[in-house]
Amino acid sequence: MTATAEQKRMCIGADCPNEAGTLQCPTCLKLDIKDSFFCSQDCFKKNWSTHKTAHKSSLFNPFPTYPFAGPLRPVYPLSETRTLPASIPRPDYARDGIPRSERAQGRQKIEILDKAAQDGMRKVCRLAREVLDIAAAAAVPGVTTDHIDEIVHNACIERNSYPSPLNYCHFPKSVCTSLNEIICHGIPDKRVLVDGDILNIDVTLYHGGYHGDLNETYYIGEKARNDPDSVRVVEAARTCLNDAIAMVKPGVLFRDFGTAIDKHAKSQKCDVVKAYVGHGINSLFHCAPNIPHYKNNKAVGQAKEGMCFTIEPMINLGSHRDKTWPDDWTSTTADGKRSAQFEHTLLVTADGVEVLTARLPNSPGGPVPMPVVENVENGTKAE
């Protein structure tokens, strides 16, 4: 048996990318709080005002030896699993986490929805849009992603709906919250949103026997709206989705969406994630067809009237490559650079497409212009 190299311990300072030294918080040692290592005395002092709260709440990073790609760290413990009234109808995986209906159908058969099913999808998607907008309005500096999860969970209950992510393949929360370098499937935790973050909120509801799925990436505070890189990747992702939706109509090949998405992403010096795809959605959360977002993909099939699926491009500032945290859900960029995503649930119509999760006139968020950056040396300004 060969020995494996010991993994490097990382500093627990807020968003600190450095390796930890031997310095440990003396109070944590007294309280037997594990793995409270910092990279330097200066970093310890800088983080003291926030770190000392751990002495009361015992907040911690559950993966202290994991080689994180970027500065973001999980902040545990997670809150207790949220419950729902027994009267709310549930998908088949709600009890034990196993989506048996999806596995029984497989990923080949593409369902054509009749009028009743289409009306069911319209209703659940309208509700999902309402819930996302409520969550987005609450996404401001100072709140935790766990608080966003609580808001989504309660908004679902108010609409007699089940939050589809909850216990899907054992996902522990009611919404996915993906910050900064997280590509997708971020687990809501005790991490506090700060001015300068970008946050993707991915909401799915189950209501009346159907799922409605959408997500958007939001700027947290003015600092984010004035950061050229954040605006570039967020607005690139927004336009990539819009360009793909503009193509949807009967006869369009599933593989062709990726060409349009890749073209715009590359024009903004961004890259397209290849590991995750759009998907069919109806009475099942995920089903055929798969919708890749990158060019030269091998997707088979074409859109037909009555099909319902998502398009949800994930766009990275750097490489398309990803890595997954030890929680087996959180997917981040491999280089630690930021990522953004937008998603709609779409119904193919006789002559085009109906965006079932379309934004409302008062929906939070929306496009932001590229900030003007002043060149200090010559006094010029550029976008």
Buried (B, 14 or more C-beta within 10 A) or exposed (E): EEEEEEEEBBBBBBBBBEEBBEBBBEBBEEBEBEBBBBBBEEBBEBBEEEBEEBBEEBBBBBBBEBEBBBBBBBBBEBBEEBEBEEEBEBBEBBEEEBBEBBEEBEBEEBBEBEEEBBEBBBBBBBBBBBBBBBBBBBBEBEBBBBBBBBBBBBBBBEBBBBBBBBBBBEBBBBBBBBBBBBBBBBBBBBBBBBBBBBBBBBBBBBBBBBBBBBBBBBBBBEBBBBBEEBBBBBBBBBBBBBBBBEBBBBEBBBBBBBBBBBEBBEEBEBBBBBBBBBBBBBBBBBBBBBBBBBBEBEBEBBBEBBBBBBBBBBBBBBEBBBBEBEBEBBBBBBBBBBBBBBBBBBBBBEEBBBBBBBBEEEBBBEEBEEEEEEEEEEEEEEE
